[in-house]
Amino acid sequence: MPKLLLDKERCLRNMENMARKAASQNLGFRPHCKTHQSAEIGSWLRDFGVDRITVSSFSMAHYFAKAGWKDILVAFPFQPGEIENLIDLSGQCELSILVDSPASLPFLKHIPQRINFYLDIDTGYGRTGIKSENTDLAEQIIVKAGANKHLYFRGFYCHAGHSYKPGSPDDRKRIHQKAIKDLEGLKKHFNTLDPKLLYGDTPNCSTQQAFGELDEITPGNFVFYDLIQFAMGNCGLDDIAVAMECPVAGRYPSDERILVHGGAVHFSKESMLMQGRSIYGQLVQQAESGWLQARKTLYLNNLSQEHGLMEQCGDLVNRVSIGDRLLFLPVHSCLTANLAREYLTLSGERITNIHSS
Amino acid sequence: MPKLLLDKERCLRNMENMARKAASQNLGFRPHCKTHQSAEIGSWLRDFGVDRITVSSFSMAHYFAKAGWKDILVAFPFQPGEIENLIDLSGQCELSILVDSPASLPFLKHIPQRINFYLDIDTGYGRTGIKSENTDLAEQIIVKAGANKHLYFRGFYCHAGHSYKPGSPDDRKRIHQKAIKDLEGLKKHFNTLDPKLLYGDTPNCSTQQAFGELDEITPGNFVFYDLIQFAMGNCGLDDIAVAMECPVAGRYPSDERILVHGGAVHFSKESMLMQGRSIYGQLVQQAESGWLQARKTLYLNNLSQEHGLMEQCGDLVNRVSIGDRLLFLPVHSCLTANLAREYLTLSGERITNIHSS
């Protein structure tokens, strides 16, 4: 069956590069662990001075708290269905949550101990958060939360996810600069509360050079990167640290088509357009250790549940045999890794994740 | 967190309808279990006379063999990486595999006991299989396999998956009729071997009325159906037996937007176009037991890893509160169910699946 290979050296290099960048900009570093969802991979971050993390669900927070992390931000607007998880976790670590509505606060009335909260700020992405100009709403929440002695306002959080939308490097720079400016404005407006500014998405953290008065960055995808990040110019193809190894299960020379075992339950259905066609992975060439860019650029361009097809693959169909193993870089490593039960390093070590039984 | 709700009554009704249809057409019924991937849900099929199943991987075959199934077809072209699994399984059940190339046969040389094989036939889908007119290739494989005393040729298998491609009911009928005609041609050509004809995809098995000389049908999705099947006219909205229950985590009235906890790791990134936009789920209304069609048709139209957004949701944003639970029908129930760790029936019973720990 397909295996998710992990090039640990690349992963460590990606971690080191991002940690260095944060340090050089005098920024705290609170990496998002939703990409790898692995206690062991998370532990590698400690060697780069990381002592706090970001996650996107309470189940992930539980998993990483159990793995010994003591400072965890759940970067998803708090909703009351999680109150028991929250109370449980607040006894295990310094727990921070996101709030973007006063309606969430009554549900936090009976928390028995300290919880930090950040206001989730929308600088233009349009997914979650208080619009950055709406200081009234921000103030209303801060004041209302002040009545709860266990609820601590810590600052503002922004995921400028519109950095992923199509656009030029200049467009992305404008998105980044507006986000910084908006967050700085909030810091100034609420300066008596000494708010911290948390910010982070892999595109901006990888490519931008000016971070103003930000305090911490929270990128996640950078540990593995993927084809989306590569296509945006946020990493090199040689920075992508995971590849799916898929056995060849069929050869159809007259149609120039290869079937591999590797489908939507392995890669996810995340696609991107290349030359007008949806693709789900890019072929790389197996090397003595790991993989190299293939001489010819070929894609996995049709997926069903377990089937992956390389169509119009030209002469390759004559050079592979049933049982050979082909390697593909994933379009979106977060979703691909989420479907895996483990990683296999190039030295053959199995690395568990949150889904390992 | 999001929960995958299962309306057991609908699921049983879907099973009963398909079993009746097979019986009325004098067809064997070998349902595909890749949709539910659950031993318990699979066991319900026994009440409708089912004693044989189809799966799409050896890990699924293992899981269902352990659950007591004694006749299992792995409907994916055999590749040699699975040889140990195959040998192991052949001691536990009557195992059938698909073959579409003579190159697979040498890997089966040392099987210690009986394995059945079907030739995978391509009647126009273009995913796997021997093109139906290529009787020479079929014969070549059958003859070569004959040298292996443990390898039994049982017949022809066809998944006419091009029935899912856009087209009119007449187009789909033509696809179906061609598949039947092609398979009947093969049956006639190889009549001395008394080959069985296996066929099945949910669209054709749900809507077509003439199955010629087919022997068994192997549909899978029908147990749950989903929005893709509904859009094609293969089921009613009231036949869809699973819905994702997602807590409301954010309300953004000025943008007519609602955030739910329910993202790509719950629904999958499978999308379909509705009114020119990609959608990932359709809102249904919670009822005393289960759910009903909502008065207004609204969609989940933006997904990230854990976030689901209903955009342009109109007045609904004023009628929901943070913590409310909204229900959505999935676009593709196979991929949604594959991401779940369990099902929750309307009476609150937890039903495990292959991923439950």
HADDOCK unambig.tbl for C-alpha pairs under 7 A between the chains (distance, minus, plus):
assign (segid A and resid 56 and name CA) (segid B and resid 306 and name CA) 6.89 0.50 0.50
assign (segid A and resid 77 and name CA) (segid B and resid 249 and name CA) 5.96 0.50 0.50
assign (segid A and resid 77 and name CA) (segid B and resid 250 and name CA) 6.89 0.50 0.50
assign (segid A and resid 78 and name CA) (segid B and resid 249 and name CA) 6.49 0.50 0.50
assign (segid A and resid 79 and name CA) (segid B and resid 249 and name CA) 5.02 0.50 0.50
assign (segid A and resid 79 and name CA) (segid B and resid 322 and name CA) 6.37 0.50 0.50
assign (segid A and resid 79 and name CA) (segid B and resid 323 and name CA) 5.57 0.50 0.50
assign (segid A and resid 80 and name CA) (segid B and resid 323 and name CA) 5.43 0.50 0.50
assign (segid A and resid 81 and name CA) (segid B and resid 323 and name CA) 6.27 0.50 0.50
assign (segid A and resid 103 and name CA) (segid B and resid 322 and name CA) 6.85 0.50 0.50
assign (segid A and resid 104 and name CA) (segid B and resid 322 and name CA) 6.90 0.50 0.50
assign (segid A and resid 249 and name CA) (segid B and resid 77 and name CA) 5.96 0.50 0.50
assign (segid A and resid 249 and name CA) (segid B and resid 78 and name CA) 6.49 0.50 0.50
assign (segid A and resid 249 and name CA) (segid B and resid 79 and name CA) 5.04 0.50 0.50
assign (segid A and resid 250 and name CA) (segid B and resid 77 and name CA) 6.89 0.50 0.50
assign (segid A and resid 250 and name CA) (segid B and resid 128 and name CA) 7.00 0.50 0.50
assign (segid A and resid 265 and name CA) (segid B and resid 335 and name CA) 6.91 0.50 0.50
assign (segid A and resid 268 and name CA) (segid B and resid 268 and name CA) 6.89 0.50 0.50
assign (segid A and resid 268 and name CA) (segid B and resid 269 and name CA) 6.85 0.50 0.50
assign (segid A and resid 269 and name CA) (segid B and resid 268 and name CA) 6.86 0.50 0.50
assign (segid A and resid 269 and name CA) (segid B and resid 269 and name CA) 5.16 0.50 0.50
assign (segid A and resid 269 and name CA) (segid B and resid 270 and name CA) 5.75 0.50 0.50
assign (segid A and resid 270 and name CA) (segid B and resid 269 and name CA) 5.75 0.50 0.50
assign (segid A and resid 306 and name CA) (segid B and resid 56 and name CA) 6.91 0.50 0.50
assign (segid A and resid 322 and name CA) (segid B and resid 79 and name CA) 6.37 0.50 0.50
assign (segid A and resid 322 and name CA) (segid B and resid 103 and name CA) 6.85 0.50 0.50
assign (segid A and resid 322 and name CA) (segid B and resid 104 and name CA) 6.90 0.50 0.50
assign (segid A and resid 323 and name CA) (segid B and resid 79 and name CA) 5.58 0.50 0.50
assign (segid A and resid 323 and name CA) (segid B and resid 80 and name CA) 5.44 0.50 0.50
assign (segid A and resid 323 and name CA) (segid B and resid 81 and name CA) 6.28 0.50 0.50
assign (segid A and resid 335 and name CA) (segid B and resid 265 and name CA) 6.90 0.50 0.50
assign (segid A and resid 357 and name CA) (segid B and resid 357 and name CA) 5.69 0.50 0.50
